Amino acid sequence: MIASEKFISEASMLTITKLNQFYNESHTLWDINVTIEQGSCVCLMGRNGVGKTTLLKSIMGLVPIKSGEIIYSDQQISGKPAESRARAGIGYVPQGRDIFPLLTVEENLKIGLDSRRDKIRHIPEKIYELFPVLKQMRQRRGGDLSGGQQQQLAIGRALCLDPGLLILDEPTEGIQPNIVQQIADVIIKLNQQEGLTVLLVEQKLPFARKVGKEFIIMDRGKTVANGEMTSLDKEVISQYLTV
């Protein structure tokens, strides 16, 4: 694998300081403080509606923040548009995947190349090594793929921009078990072998324990617990995660 195809950034640490976000008159995120260290794999957890997706969208510039600071790789990105955050090296896989159903797999992947800093215009072979099904189906339309295949396509598209930080919003939602396993294996490989920093929202505790090194738990728009994944105990799970 050539150096330009490695999913590694020189510095891929994310620091969020006193971030506040409003939706109309509703205060959705309250003084969020988060630090993601380079090389970590952090699972953002919590019940539905506590602000996890809003936080990811705030990081990506898809919703405006009222106050606070977001620094990625020593760059202040709080006021920058989403496309500049992607060009800075943040790959984002949204909940629901948001692939282009009428474009082919190959065309969807090439969209991810638009934000590459090195201007490479070919799909890195590494993408097809991670997700062989995408190579087999590269001329099929995205809308013709199964949900699990679309999720692999969405992750592959995010990886095409050669990110230093990969953000995934519920990557296992609605996915068949065999592909969930494949996605877990890919995340572990990218994080542990390639050095890619990962932040993901995940509801399934077994998956989170398998791939995550650290956890952050949110409740009512605030971060309420964090630590190494091995320290996530039954008391915290009962208080903040069980329905």
Protein Blocks (a to p, Z undefined) as FASTA:
>chain_A
ZZklpccdfblcdcdehiacdehjbcfbghiacdddehiacddeddehilpmmmmmmmno
paccfbdcddeehiafklpcfklmmmnopacddehklpafkbcfklmmmmmmmmpmnlpa
bdcfklmmmmmmlmmmmmpcfklpcfklmmmmmmmmmmmnopabdcdehklgopafklmm
mmmmmmmmmmmmnopacddddfblklmmmmpmbdcddeehiafbdcdfklmcfklmmmmm
pZZ
